Amino acid sequence: MVAVSAEFYWIAGFAIVAALVNSAGIVAIFRYREWAERYLTYFMCFAAGVLLSTPLLLALPNAIANNSNAGFSALGGFLFMFFSNKLITYRTQQESLAFGVTAAEGIGIHSLVDGVVYTVTFSVSLLTGILAGTGLVVHEFAEGVITYLVLLKGNVTERTAAVYAFFIAALTTPIGAFVAYPLVTRLGQRHLGLLLGFVSGVLLYVSASHLLPEASAHEQKHSTVALMAGVGLALFIVFSRTV
């Protein structure tokens, strides 16, 4: 039986909050579509700022300190997300229902990986976990909205799309965290360094190749301010740490 440590409560807390924020995005787009679409870009830009800063300032340096080969695993994490996205994009060039289902499937896998990211980052340090977790939690709102919209594009009814989006995008994050926890806690520092490097690559891909291009495609006034606010939050947390 795996002993429950203090870090587990942080992991569980962030994973559950992520599911709630994702659900909030689904409810917002379902009931207040105009409002959700208006502010979606700001959520994505803020999340991108945090998720860009976290691996560069903290996660990747920590990973390399634990294992000098972590840079290779970071590249592996980035390429894994890149080719996964390529595969999903290729498969979605089908009829509308295939698009909705396949895109939602890809989002579900991504949300599952988010849960694993919480476990890995908090296993390294509380600060790394809080930074990565903050960026991921904020981007969950946008993810809930996007999941709902792609299901609608797949000719799914509005109510059914909301229910499916919850199971696909919201519930998978805590599942990923709780499944990964007993496995990650058994790893030594060198293996944890490699895994953190992989996670760093994933975070960089999500921010640079997913959130920022999507935000740029729907650029709004002050969206750059939202991006820099995310970067500023990450810098503030890093430089104000006491341990």
C-alpha positions, 0 to 999 in steps of 0.5 A: 500500500502506497503511503499518502504524503503531504505532496499527494494532497497538493496533487489531488487538490490541483487535479480536482480544481483543474477538473472543476475549472474545466467544467466551468469552461463547459458550463460557461460555453453551454450557458453563456457562449458569447461571454466565454468566447469573448474572454477565451483568448485571455485565458489561453494567453495567461496560461501560455505565459505561465507554461512557457516560463515554468519549464524554462525557469524551473522544471528543465533546470531541475530535471538536468540537475537530477539527470544530465540526459534530461534535455533529450527526454525534454526533446522527446516530450516535445516531439511526442506531442508534436507527432501526436498532434500530427496524427490527430490532425491527419485523422480529423480530415474526415467527415464531421462526426469523425472530426468531433470524436477524434479531436475529443479523443486527442483532448482526452489523452492530453487531459490524462497527461495533464494529470501525470504532469501534476504528479511529476512536478509536485514530486520534484518540488512544491514550487515546481508543482505550484507553477506548472499546476497554476498554468495548467489549471488556467488553461483547463477553462479554455480546454473545456470550451474547446472540447465542447465546441469540437463536439458540436462541430461533430454534429453532437447535440448541445446537451450531449456535447456538454456531458461528453466534454465533462467525461473527456476533458475534465474527469481524465485529469484527476484520473491521470494524477491518481493513476500516476502517483503510486508509480512516480513515487517509486522512482529514483532521482535520476529517473524522476529527472528524465520524467520531469524533462519529458514533462518540460517538453510537453509544457513547452509544446502546449504553450508554444504550439497550441495555446499561443497560435490559437490565441494569435488566431483570435487576437484581441486587445490586451491579449499580450498583457494577459501573456505577460501577466502569466510570465510575471506571475511565474517570475514573481513566484520563482524570485519570492520563494523562501526555500 
